Amino acid sequence: MALREFRQKLSMVFGFVVPNGLEAPRRVRQAVRQHLHGALEARLAADLELLVSEVVTNAVRHGGSGLRDAIDVRVEVGDDTVSVSISDSGDGFAPGTRPQPRLGREAGGFGLLLLDRLSTRWGIEREDGGFRVWFRLTGRTAPG
């Protein structure tokens, strides 16, 4: 009988809801940092925090949800992939061609560009009563 080596799959799934509003991006960053402390390599953890913050900021600024509505975040960590889903009750958006930042005096416009450049894949979906942005990052979990 041949000996087989099996790699144990790391699987961690968590989710949380934050109120829509100016504090939402900070709360999401803190929650992700708290749940995944030490679980991901530094670069992957930094990319994850940046992208959840950018997507939640877009939901707050452009999503069309009210201040009494919530933003739902779900994160799944596997051996080499982190999958994130961020949903709100807003109308969402329809991305055009490749995301481009706004140039000029107004700040912002880099969220979708960062999402496009840093994630392995991303997409949008309209849901009953809302909108969802999802993305995947490829990287390594922290050495254990």
N, C-alpha and C positions, 0 to 999 in steps of 0.2 A: 504494500500500500504506500503510495507516494505521500509525502508530507506536504501540506499546503499552508501557506502563510496567509492569514486574513488580517487585513488592516481594519481596525475598529473605526467606524464612522463616528465622528463627532457631530452631534446634532443638538442644537440649542435653539429653541423657538421662544420668543417672548413678544408681547405686544402691550401697548398702553394707549391711553387717550389723553390728549391735552386740550384745554380750551383754546378756541381760535382767538387770536389777538397778538399783540406785539411781543408778549413774553413766550409765545409758543416755540420759536426756534431755539431759544436758550433752554427751555424745559426739555425739549427733545434731545438736544446735545447732551445735557446732564444725564438724562435717563439712559441713553445709549452708552455713555461713558461708564455709568454705574453698573449696568448689567453686564458689560463686556470687559470690565477692568482686567487687564492682563491676558485676555483670551485671544487677542489678535496681535500680529506684528504691528509695530508702530506706524509704518506707512499705511497699511490697510485700515487701521483704527482711525488715523487722521483723515484719510479719504472718506471713510464712512461718516464720520462726524460732520465733515464739510458738506457732503451731499445731502444728508438728512436735513441739515440746517438750511441749505439752499432750496430744497423742494418744499419744506414747510414754510419758508419765507415766501415763496411763490404762491403757496396756497393761501396764506394770510393776505398778501398784497393783491393778488389777481384772481383768486379762486371764486369770489362772489358769495362766500358763506358769511353768515352773520356772526356777530360777536357771541351770541348764545350757542352757536354751533361748536362742534368739536372736530378735532383732527385725529384720525386713528392711524397708529403706526404699528407695523408688524415687521419683525426681523427674524430671519432664520439663518443660522450659521452652520455650515457644513465643513468638511475637511478643507476644502479649497475655494469655497464660494460663500458669499454673504448675499442673501436676497432680502430686499426691502420693499415694502408696500406702504404707501401713504395715501390715505383716503380722506376726502372731505365731502361736504354736501353741496359744494359749489358746482358751477357749470363747466369749469375746466377750460381747456384751450385746445386748439388744433395747431400743432407745430407746422411751420412752413418747411422750407428746405433746411439746410444745415443751420443749427442755432448760431446766431451772431450777437455779440454784445452791442449795446447802444453806445454810440460814440457821441461825445459832446459833454455838456456840463452836468447832465443828470447822472447820478450814481446808479449803478446797477446794470442789469442786463447780462450778467455773466453766469447766472444759475444754470440755464439749460446748456450753455457752452461747456461748463465744468462737468455737468452730468454726462454729456456726450463724450467728452474727452477722458474722463476718469473711470466711467463704468464700462463693464464688458458688454452689457446690453441694457436697454431701457425702453420703456414704452408707456403709453397712456391707455386708459380704458374708461369708458362711461359706464356707470353702474346705475341701478335703480336708485334714484334720489341722490346721486353724487358722481364723483369723479375720482379716479385712482391713478397715481403715478407709481411705477415700479422700476426697480433697477437691480442689477447684479454687479457685484465686485468679485474679482478673482484675486486670491492671495493666500497667504498661509496663516494658520492659527499660530499663536505664540508657542514656542517650544515648551513642553511640559515636563 
